[in-house]
Amino acid sequence: MHNVNNVFEAILKYGHDEDFAPEEKSEFAATDAPAGSDEKIEILRQRVALGMPLWHSSDRVDYSGLTGAVRPRE
């Protein structure tokens, strides 16, 4: 955002989130990244930046089949 001093000027210059109308483009693909992971957050960021919907109907919805590192208690 260049040459804006506050949120009101930003809205006037760039529009409001109520104006956001996502479009499903050819790059809009499902992800297997688990919720909350750095990978999923980056994918969501990219989707918004490209004007696409946040959620794909085939995105991962659970944590089944995932394994994680377990730290022993001290």
Buried (B, 14 or more C-beta within 10 A) or exposed (E): EEEEEEEEEEBEEEEEEEEEEBEEEEEBEEBEBBEEEEEBEEBBEEBEEEEBBEEBEEBBEEEEEEEEEEEEEE
